[in-house]
Amino acid sequence: MSFKVYPNPTTGQFTIELSSTVNITQIDVYNLMGEKLLSINPTSNQALLTVDLGDFDNGIYIIQMLDNKGEYLNPQQVVKQ
């Protein structure tokens, strides 16, 4: 896997740790209804990103990342408790 998400489950904030072999241009967070809640454009070579779901309800969220080749990485679920 080219990234890790922790802690999972989370109480609000979680970290995305990116591998050095992948260049992410966009990170989107969706709820299970498919609504996009957040969109983040990391700076190049940013290895750690903190995402805050504190303003959102407890539940399951989908993290979708787009690389610099225009390809989506496998989505990751995050549980907010």
N, C-alpha and C positions, 0 to 999 in steps of 0.2 A: 504494500500500500504506500502511496506517495504522501500521505498525511495522517496525522493522529488528532483525535479530538478528546480533550479531557478537561475537567472531570466529567464523566458521563455515567450516571445522571448528575445534573447541576442544579444549583439553587438560583442561578441567574447568569453569572459570568462563566465562560468556558474559553479554553485556549485551543487554537488550531496550530499544530506544529507541522510545517511543510518540509518535505525532503528537499535537499539541495538540487535534485535532478528535475524538479518541476518548477515552472514559472507561472504562477497564478495571476490572472488579470482581473478576475471578478469572483466574488463569493456572494451567493444569494441564500437567504434563509426563508423557508416556506413553512406555513402551517399545513396540517393534513388536508385542508380544504383546497390546497394549491395556491393560496394567496401569498404573494411575495411580501414579506414583512420588512426585510432589510436587504440592502445591496451595498457591498463593500468593495472598493477598488484598492487593493494593497499596493504598496510601493514595490518596485522590483527588488529582489533579493531579501525580502522580508520573510524571515523564517518562523517567527511567532506572531500570531494575531490573537487579540482578545476580543471576544464578541459578548455583548451584554443583552441577555433576554429578560432583564429585570422588569421591564415595562409590560411584558407579555404574560398571559395566563399560563399556569402549569399545563403541561401536555407534551406531545411529541412534535419535534420540529425536524425538517429536512434541510441539510446543508448541501448545496450544490455549488461546485467550483468549476470555473472555465479557465483553461490554460491558454498560453500565448499562441497555440496552434489552432485555437477555436474549438477545441474538443473538451467535452465535459468529463470530469473524473466521476468515478462511482459515487453516488450520493451517500451521505452518512446521516443516520438518525441521532438526534440529541434529545434526551428526556429532561424536561425542567420539572422539578418537584417543588 
